[in-house]
């Protein structure tokens, strides 16, 4: 499986979209799969994960880089799967 952000590297880390310290669960609805580089950049707030968005290809992870505008504009359609 490839990293859900760069789609180049194989994933090595599971990342909680909502951290466990903030009440996030261990279920698949709150987990994304990242390579070490992207995981590092998420924790450094260089990449902001917004959640999952339902597309014609299924649920896609939505994210943007620091200082870039969100492509969703904080749309109410972006959510953690099953927790809308």
Protein Blocks (a to p, Z undefined) as FASTA:
>chain_A
ZZfklomaccfbdcdfbafklopafbfklcccddfklmmmmmnopaccfbdcddfkbpcd
ddddehiacfklopakbccehiZZ
